């Protein structure tokens, strides 16, 4: 019986070392070699390009709305008949209209995670009048900026092109000399 207990303890320690230490270290090392930016959280001095940032003011491009809650992610579970969802959406539409923007559906609805860092190219383009009025940058220059920051479909075929809002706003700030 003592032999079986000793074998069990040795086997448990062996798998704890292999699966609890060696495997995670190998995976982390491979991730750092193969995907260095993503392995480090895609952090920039201005935030992560993988997590949507909250932008205020009419001189910045805005991403999808979130709950304005820094401690939670995920959907709200509000269904299509929810009065609260309808009120939230109407308030966002009114906000965008006050900015001179005819919003896309994406700009007035949250994503599933509520931290989506990207918007469609169309959602960026509809914000041009607001940005132009606030910054004085020409609409054609803003279109060029959006085109330069647009990433095509995954592998050239999956989905539509998208724009990372943080990267777009950093490029906008560079134009303004900020």
Secondary structure, DSSP 8 states (H G I E B T S, - for coil): -HHHHHHHHHHHHHHHHIIIIIHHHHHHHHHHHH-HHHHTTTEETTEETTS-----STTS-------S-TT--S-----TT-HHHHHHHHHHHHHHHHTT----GGGTS--SSS---EEEHHHHHTTHHHHHHHH---HHHHHHHHHHHEE-SBTTTBS--EEEHHHHHHHHHHHHT-
